[in-house]
Amino acid sequence: MILNFIAICAFRMVRMIGDEFLTEERDRKYYADHYTCCPPPLFIILITLVEVTSTACAE
């Protein structure tokens, strides 16, 4: 139940951002259909390395 509510809120947010920044309806539809909430893999690796380094230096 709660996951369904979160998914609906996320979908509304994507539509609202698309409506605000994209001028053509087909661009809005493409953005909404292809949007994923996953960060790029290199970003995840970079953040992990920064966290490990900062933890190791803090000790």
N, C-alpha and C positions, 0 to 999 in steps of 0.2 A: 504494500500500500504506500509506504513512504517513498520507495524507489520510483513508483509511478508518478508521484507528486513531484519529485525532483526532476524526472525526465520531462514532464510537462513544463516546469519552470525553465529548464534549460532550453527547450524548444522555443518557448516564448522569447527568451533572451536573444537567441540567434535570430529570430524573425525581427525583433525590435532593432537589433544592430544592423541587419541587412536593410531594413526600411530607412534607417537614419543615414546610412553612408552610401548606399548604392542607388543609382538613379533609374536604372532600367529594371523592369519586372523580371525579365529572364535572368539577369545577373543576380537578383535577389533569390530567385528560385534555385539557381545553381549553387549559390553560397549556402543556402539552407540545406540543400540535399547532400552536399559534399563536406560540410563542416564536421569535424571530429574534435572531441575535447582531449585529444592525446597530444602531449608535447613531443617535439621532435626527439628521436633517439639520442642524437649527439648532445642535446641539451641535458638530458637525463644523466648521461655519462659525465658531462662537465660538472654539473651540480654535485654529483656523488663524489667526484675527485676533490672538489672544493671543500665539501663537508668533511671528508676523511683527512685532508691536509690541515684544515683548521682545528679539528679535534686532536690530531697528533701534535700540532704545535702548541696547543693550549696545555697539554699535560706536561 
